[in-house]
Amino acid sequence: MPFPVVMEITAIPINYWQCQLQTSHISTKMYRIIKTNSENPDFIQLVQQLDADLAKRDGAEHAFYHQFNSIQKLNHVVVLYDLDEPVSCGAFKEIEKDKVEIKRMYTLPAQRSKGHASRILEALEQWAREENYSVAVLETGKRQPEAIELYKKNGYNIIPNYGQYIGIENSVCFQKNLTT
């Protein structure tokens, strides 16, 4: 069986939350992003995989970080589906009147380097703007260099550690102004 050769890939926005990819030699491929909450079973499944990954990376420090990563009562969750498979997720929660904290960002390892994490981040930022938030902050770990690069690439600036992360050596905190 011959393999199709992809000559051209074009992203056609259907709306902000869904995009259609068309190629000249293979069938149309779709991804979509849904808005949901922390009760979504696909989000729960992705977060379980995220927690397993972080437990390996963080080692003995995982229990400290885990206490701040409850997904109960997260009302702003997005899940990205590639065709019908949930492959990436993220969430935000309010931490001040005009500020949100980005939480629980994860993309399945086999789906990385396809831009999904940036799409999730952009969707969360857009939703936060729609809810009249002007600043997004987040925390990641030094043992997650791919996450650090993702946030830098998407316009986040390193800031002094905030809140529960003050004085935590492994934490790297970021901030982005959502109004510019």
C-alpha positions in Angstrom: 0.0 0.0 0.0 1.6 3.3 -1.0 1.8 6.1 1.6 0.2 9.4 0.7 2.5 12.3 0.3 1.4 15.5 1.9 2.1 18.4 -0.4 0.4 21.2 1.5 -1.3 21.7 4.8 -3.6 24.6 5.3 -5.3 25.6 8.6 -8.8 27.0 8.0 -10.4 28.6 11.0 -14.0 27.5 11.4 -14.3 29.6 14.5 -11.9 30.4 17.4 -12.5 27.0 19.0 -12.2 24.8 16.0 -9.9 24.5 13.0 -9.9 22.4 10.0 -6.7 21.1 8.4 -6.8 20.3 4.7 -4.2 18.6 2.7 -3.9 17.9 -1.0 -3.4 14.1 -0.7 -5.0 12.9 2.5 -8.4 13.4 4.1 -9.4 16.4 6.1 -8.2 16.3 9.7 -10.0 18.2 12.5 -9.1 19.5 15.9 -11.5 21.3 18.2 -11.2 22.9 21.6 -14.1 22.7 24.0 -14.9 24.9 27.0 -15.9 22.8 30.0 -15.2 22.4 33.7 -13.2 20.0 35.9 -15.9 17.4 35.9 -15.2 16.6 32.3 -14.0 12.9 32.1 -11.5 13.6 29.3 -10.0 16.4 31.4 -9.8 14.2 34.4 -8.1 11.4 32.4 -5.5 13.9 30.9 -4.8 15.3 34.4 -4.2 11.8 35.7 -1.5 11.4 33.1 -0.1 14.8 33.9 0.1 13.9 37.6 1.9 10.7 36.8 4.5 12.6 34.6 5.0 15.2 37.3 5.5 12.6 40.0 8.4 11.2 38.0 9.9 14.6 37.4 9.4 16.1 40.8 10.3 13.0 42.9 10.1 13.7 46.6 8.9 17.2 46.0 5.7 16.0 44.2 3.6 15.9 47.4 4.3 19.6 48.0 3.2 20.7 44.5 0.3 18.2 44.4 -1.5 20.0 47.2 -1.9 23.1 45.0 -3.2 21.2 42.0 -6.6 20.0 42.9 -9.0 20.1 40.0 -12.1 20.3 42.1 -14.2 23.3 41.3 -12.3 24.5 38.2 -14.9 26.3 36.1 -12.6 27.3 33.2 -11.2 24.2 31.6 -10.4 23.6 27.9 -9.7 20.3 26.2 -8.3 19.9 22.7 -9.4 17.0 20.6 -7.5 15.7 17.6 -10.4 14.2 15.6 -12.2 12.7 18.6 -9.2 11.9 20.8 -8.6 14.2 23.8 -4.9 15.1 23.5 -4.3 18.4 25.4 -5.8 20.4 28.2 -5.5 23.4 30.5 -7.5 25.5 33.0 -7.5 28.8 34.8 -8.8 30.0 38.1 -9.2 33.5 39.5 -6.6 34.5 42.1 -7.4 38.2 42.2 -10.2 40.4 40.8 -8.3 40.9 37.5 -5.9 38.0 37.6 -6.0 34.4 36.7 -3.6 31.5 37.3 -3.1 29.1 34.4 -3.3 25.5 35.7 -3.0 21.9 34.6 -1.5 22.4 31.2 -0.8 19.0 29.5 -0.4 17.5 26.1 0.0 13.7 25.5 3.6 12.9 24.7 2.7 11.5 21.2 0.9 14.7 20.4 3.6 17.2 21.3 5.4 19.5 18.8 2.1 20.0 16.9 1.2 23.4 18.5 -1.5 22.0 20.7 -0.2 23.4 23.9 0.0 26.9 22.4 -3.6 26.5 21.1 -4.7 25.6 24.6 -2.8 28.5 26.1 -4.3 30.9 23.5 -7.8 29.5 24.2 -7.4 30.0 27.9 -6.1 33.6 27.4 -9.0 34.4 25.1 -11.6 33.0 27.6 -9.9 35.0 30.5 -10.2 38.2 28.4 -13.9 37.4 27.7 -14.3 37.2 31.5 -12.6 40.6 31.9 -9.3 39.4 33.4 -6.2 41.4 32.4 -3.3 39.4 33.8 -2.4 35.7 33.7 0.2 34.1 36.0 1.4 30.5 36.2 4.0 28.3 37.9 6.0 25.5 36.3 9.1 23.6 37.4 12.7 23.8 36.4 12.5 20.1 35.5 10.0 21.0 32.8 12.2 22.8 30.2 9.7 22.3 27.4 7.0 24.1 29.5 9.4 27.0 30.2 10.1 27.4 26.5 6.4 27.2 25.7 5.5 30.1 28.0 8.4 32.2 26.8 7.4 31.6 23.2 3.9 32.7 24.0 4.9 36.0 25.6 5.1 35.1 29.2 7.8 36.8 31.3 9.5 35.3 34.3 8.5 37.0 37.6 9.5 36.5 41.2 7.8 33.5 42.7 4.4 34.3 44.1 2.1 32.9 46.8 2.9 29.4 47.9 5.9 29.2 45.5 7.9 32.0 47.2 11.2 30.5 48.3 10.7 27.2 46.3 13.9 26.5 44.4 12.4 24.3 41.7 9.5 26.8 40.8 9.6 29.2 37.9 6.8 31.7 37.8 5.5 33.7 34.8 3.1 36.5 34.0 1.5 37.9 30.9 -0.5 41.0 30.4 -3.7 40.0 28.5 -4.7 43.5 27.5 -1.9 44.2 25.1 
